Amino acid sequence: MAVESALETIQARLKGWFESKMPQASELSLSPLQKPGMGFSNETFLFDLEWREAGERKQEKLVIRWCPMRFVLLPKYDMEEQFLIMKHLENTDVPVPKACWLEEDESVIGSPFYIVNRIKGWIPGENPSYHVCGPLFEATPECRAEIWWKAVTIIGKINTIDWERADLGFLGIPKGGTDPIDRHIAYYEKTLRMTEGEPPPILEATMDWLKKNRVVPKHVTLCWGDARMSNMIFRDDEVVGVLDWEMALLGDPESDLMWFLVLDWVFSEANETPRLEGLPGWEETVEHYQQLTNRKVENLFYHEVFATWRAAVIMNKLRPIVKATGYALRDANMKRAMRRGVLERLRSLLGL
């Protein structure tokens, strides 16, 4: 009831905010805010905006995102940065929601927020995983492969955008040498330090290994940061929307590729779930990515360790949050993936 009351208050405040932003509109109304899933980073809600203008009745299907107000998962929630990324990508071949409004004044709803248009389509689920139910699960093996390749193609497009031409330097331009990797590790070290209690020793050991074995990226590109199936909207077997840019950076593009592969493993084999028949394997995917980008993947093992460590750091931070929500199924799945999956994989990869 408290959550419903809070959402009703936010809805009422948003109505007044829209009225101030759209003085030409009359009879303006918002539908109740609806949460689409179980995200723990930015708060995301769907709603319809209706109004009358110049004698015509109009409607927009929209999405609002604001910083988490209860559970803080990541060290940075820069709503302006996320909004600007989508704004600057609108004229590229990376499909992103149309960035409509940004509000940085926290007094409106208690947090900065942005609003984008809603893209029609379906999103592969994570809980339960797309490996056990949903449109991808119900598809033929041939269709699954086609969807997988479309997802990899999008990652390749993101990693080959001319970020200078797209004016994305506000993400922070790395210096030469290992600086792109140093920055990326530092972000997740902050996440690790934000977690209550002592982390599993393997996480500290892996972080030390990553620092001692840092690589010098051959390319520095726009990295999505959270490249995974469940951050893409599909329609007619095409990727029509790329979501969740809060972890984006200018860095080593190989980190995106390996995050995509490791997260698919987390949502299947790490959770003792058979991987879907028809989905291409790692070797095929790396080869396909190399052809798409015309770049050789040179540090595959390093980025496999890095991606597995990142997944473990986030899950270590997320588990108490999930437990606090009382969502038993997700808690059990995460506990299994953490203990029997990512931690064991890190020990195996590093021979510890």
N, C-alpha and C positions, 0 to 999 in steps of 0.2 A: 504493500500500500504506500510506503514511504517513497519507493522508487516511482510509482505511478504519479504520486502527488508532485514529485520533483519535475517529472517530464511535463506534466500539465502546466506547471509554472513556467518552464522553459518555453513551451509552446505558446503561452500567452505573451511572453516577452518577445518572442520571435515575431508574432503577429504585429505588435507595435513597431518592431524594428523594420519589418517589410513595409509597413505603411509609411514610415519615414523615408525609405529608400525608393518607394514607388508612388510618388504623389499623384500620378496620373491614374492610379488604380482606385476602384471603388468596390465595395462589397467583398473585400479581401478576406480569405479564410484559409486555415491550415488544417489538414487532417492530423489525427493523432500520430505522434512520433512512434515508429516501429523499428525495433532492433532487428537487423537481418541475420545475425549469427552470434558467435561466442567470442568475439575479439577482445583482447586485453591490452591493446596498445591504444590508439585513439578510439574515442567513443564514436560510433557510427549509427546514424538513424535515417530511416527513409520517411518521406512525407510528400503529400501533394499540396501544391499551392494553387489556389483558384482565385480569380478576380475578374472584374468587369472593366473593360477599357474601350473607349470610343464606341460604346454600345454593343461590344462583343464580349461573350464569356470566354475566358482563357484559362488554361491549366498547364502547369509544369510539374513533372515528376522529378523530385530533387533528393539529394543526399546531403546531410549535414554531418560534419566531423568536428569534434572538439577534443581538447586534451583530456586524458583520464583524470577523473576527479577523486577516485577511490584507490585504485591500484596503479602504481607507477612501475612500469616494466623497463623502459629504456632510459638512458641518461639525457636524451634530448627530444623535445616535442615542439619543433619550430613550425607552427601552422603556416606562417608566411612563406617559409622555404618550401614546404610541400605544395602550397598553392602556386607558387611561382614556377616550380618544376613543371606542373601540369600546364600552366599558362604558356610556358616557353616551348613545350612539346606539341602544342596544338597544331602547328604548321609543319610537323614532321610526319613520317609514316608510322610512328608509334601511336596507337589508338589510346587516348586518355579521355577521361570525362571532361566535359567543357567546364572550365573554372569560371564560376559565375560571380561569387561575392567572397570577399575576405573581410572579416571583422576582428580587429586586434584589441578592441576595448573589452576588457574582462567584465566590466560592469553589466553588459547586456545579459549574459546568461551564466556568468561566473567563470568563464574561460574564453580565450580567443577561439574563433571557429572559422571554418570556410564552408561554402556551399557549392556543390557541383551538380550537373545534370545526371539523372539516373539512366544508365545504359541497360537496355533490355537484353536478357540472355541468362545463361546459367553459369554457376561457379562450381568447380569441383570441390567437394567438401573435405574437411579434415577430421571432423568428429561427429559422426563416424567418417572414416576415411573414404576417399573416392575409390579405394581398392576394394571396398566391401559393399557399397551401394551408390546409387545416383546414376546420372546419365552416362558417365564414362564407364561405370561398371556394367551397365545394360547394353553398351555398344558392342559391335562386333570387334574382334581383334584387329581387323583392317582399319576400322574407323578409329579405334584407340590409337593406333600408330599414327594416323593422319593428324589427329588432335595433338599428339605429343610433338610431332615435327613442327606444327604450327606454333606451339609454345616455344620451342627452341629457336625458331626463326625470329620470334619477337625479341628474345634475349639477344640474339645476334644483332638485330636492328638497334636496340638500345645501346649496345656496346660499340657500335660503329657510327653513332651520331657525331657530327662535328660539334662538340660541346662548346667550343669557342664561338662558332657561328650562331649557335642557339643561345648564347649569352648565359651560360650556366656557371660562370666563374664564381658566383656567389656561394657555391657549395664548398669553396675553399680549394685553391689551386695548390697541389702538392709540390714540394721541391723535388729535386732529382734523387737518384739513388733509391734507398729503401723507404723514403719518406711516405709514399702512398701506403705501404704495408704497415709502417709504424703507426700511422694515424688510425688505420683500421683496427689494429690490435688494441690500441689505446681505448677506442670506443667500447670494445667488449670487456676490457679490463675494468673500466668504470662500471659496466653492468655487473660484473662479478663482485666488485667491492660494494655495490648497492644491496647485495643479497644478505639477509640476516643469517647469522651463524657461520661456521667454518665450511668452506666449499670442499667437496671431495678432493683429496690430494692429487688425483690425476689431472684435475683442471689446472692447478698451479704448475704441475710438472709439464703439462702440454704448453702452457703459456710460455714457460721458460724455453722450451724447445723451439717454439715459433719465433721467439725473439733472437735466439742464437743462430737460427737457420734462415733468417730473413732473406727474401729474394728481391732482386731488382726487376720490377716489371718492365717488359719491353714496350708495353703500351699503357698509357693512362687514359681512361675513357670514362664516360658516364656509366656508373654502375647502379643498377636498380637497388641492390642491397638486400632485397627480399624476394628474389626470383623464385616463385613457386607456382604450381598449378592453381592453388586456391586464391591467388591474387590476380587471376585472369578471368575475364568474362568471355564466354563463348556463345556464339550464335551461328547456326548453319555451318558448324565445324570450323569456324574462323574465330580468331581472337579479336574481339571488338572493344575490349577495354582492359587497360593495365592499371592496377590499383595499388595503393599502399606504398607511398614514396618516403615514409619517415626515416628509412635506413639508407637512403640514396647518398652517393658520394662520388667524387672523382677519384678513381683508384684502378686497381688491377682487374680487368674484365674477367679473368679466369676465376675470380672469386664468385661471380654471378653464376657461371656455368656449374661449378662444383656445389654451390649452395642448392641449386635446382636439383642436382642429382642426389645429394645427401638427404635433402628433405623428402624426396620421393621414397628413399630407403627408410627414413624414420617412420613414414606413414604406412609402410608395408612390413618389410622383414624385421625391422627393429621392434615392431609391435606384434611379432609372431603372426603376421597376416601375409598370405601368399600375394606376390606382386601380380598385377593383372596380366594375363596372357595378351600378347600383341604389342605391349609397350617396349620400345627399343631399349637395348642395354647401354651401359656406360660407354663401351668402346665405339659402338655405332654413333652414339650421341656426340661424343667428342669429335669424331671424324666429320659428322654433319656440320657441327659448329665451326670447325676449321674451314670447311668449304664455304660456309655462309660468310664468314668474316675475312677470309683470305689471310688468316693468321694461324700460326702453329701454336698449339697449347704446349707450353714449355715447362710448366711447374705444376703438373697434375697432382703429384703426391703431396706437395706442400699445401696446396689448396684443398685437398681432401682432408688433411689433418685440420687445417684452419676451419673449414666448414663444419666438420664434426665437432670441433671444440666450441665454435659459435653456437651450434645447436644445443650442446650440453650446457653452456653458460645460460642461455635463454631458458631452457627447461628447468635448470636449477633455480632460477629467479622466479619462474612461473608457477612451479609446483605449490608453494604455500598460498599463492593467489588463487589457484584453481581449487585447492582444498578448502579455502575460506568461503568459496561460493557454494559449497555443498554439492557440486556437480560430480557425483561419485564415478560415473563412467569415464569422464575425461581424466579424473584424478588417477584412476586405475590404469588407463592407457598410458598416461605420461610416466607414471611410476615404472611400468614395465619397460617402456622405451628407454627411459633414463638408465635404469640399473642393468638391464640385460642387453641393451642396445648400444647407446652412444658411449657410455663409459667403458664397456668391454671393447668396443671398436677402437677407442683411443689407446687402450692398453695394447691391443694387438698391433695397431699401426706403428706404435713407437717401441714395441718390444719391452713393455714395462710390466 
